[in-house]
Amino acid sequence: GPAAAGKLMFILGLLVTTASMFCFATSQSKQAKLLCKAAPEEGQQRVAYWCGWFFLLAAALQGVAAYGFGVGLVSLCAWLSVGAWAVAIVITWRRP
């Protein structure tokens, strides 16, 4: 039903913003070394950076399409908080 679809959209938005935060983290040498054991090449970092923006835009559009403008942007803020937290936890856990 509609409730299940709403939950699925929320989880999808959460996954997309977490992917965005992972891309942003891997676009920086220091964080990429912690996440991937080696820093990607400069070209790969640039691709990761733009993929991060693409995923962020996709999540914003998905949130607004699913919940309307106001609730969609608030959902985006929640997704960003949780996604950034998840990536930060992984970076902290993998720190030597």
N, C-alpha and C positions, 0 to 999 in steps of 0.2 A: 504494500500500500504506500501511500504518500509519506508516512513516517519512516518506513524503511528506505525510501528513496532519499529522504532528507539526511538520514544517517550515512548513507552511502556517499552522498555528495560531500558531507563534512569530512569523512575519512579520505576521500579522493583529494580534496583541497589540502588536507594535512600532509598527505604523501607528496603532493606536488611542491608545496612550500618547503618541506624537508629536503627534497631533491634540490630545490633552489639554493637553500642554505649550504648544502654539501658542495654544490658547484661553486658558490662564492668562496667557500673555505679552500677548495682545491685550486682556485685561481691565485692564491697567495702562497708563496714558496714555503714559509714557515709552517703554516697549517697543513699544507699538502704533504710535507715530510712526516708530520705526525699521523695523518690519516692514511697515507698510501706508502709510507716507508721511503719514498723518494719523491723529489719535486719534479713535476712534469716540465717538459720543455716550454719555452716562452709561448710558442704557438698554441700548445695545448692549454696553457693557462688562459690565454685570450679566448679560446673556444669555451672553456669552462665558465669564464666571466659572463660571456654573452648568453650561454645556456641558462645561467642563473637568472639573468634578467628576463629571458623568455619564459622560464617556469614561473617566475614571480608575476609577470603579466598574465599568463594563462590562469594562475590561481585567482588573481583579482577578477578577471572576466568570468571565471567559473562561479566565484562567490556571488558576484552581482547578478549573474544569470539565474542562479539557484534561489537566492534569498532576497533579491531586490538591492537597491543601492546602499541604503543605510546598514542593514543587517549583513549584507555581503562584505562591506568594508570592515565592519567589526569582526566578522568571522575571519577575514584575512589577517587582521591584527592578532587574533588568537592563534591561527595557524602559524604565523611567523614566530610568535613567541615560543610555541612548542617545538617547531622545527629548529629554531636557533638553539634552544635549550638542548635538544637531542644531539645536535652536532657538537655543541660545546662539551657535553658530557663525554662523548666519544673522544674528542681531542684531549680532554683532561685525563681520561682513563688511559690513553695511549702515551701520555707524556712520560719521558724517562725519569 
